[in-house]
Amino acid sequence: MKSASSENESIKTVAPESQSRVNAILTTAFTMCPLSRWLYPEPERY
């Protein structure tokens, strides 16, 4: 990943070859969120 700008290091641009990995990481990060699980209880919708 590379920074979108040198002033704001918290926003990153994801290379196309890394996109599926980043999506998997973000999805995994929110699986323990009670509100997300309540809103989307079916795994295929989540």
Secondary structure, 3 states (H helix, E strand, C coil): CEECCCCCCCCEECCHHHHHHHHHHHHHHHCCCHHHHHHCCCCCCC
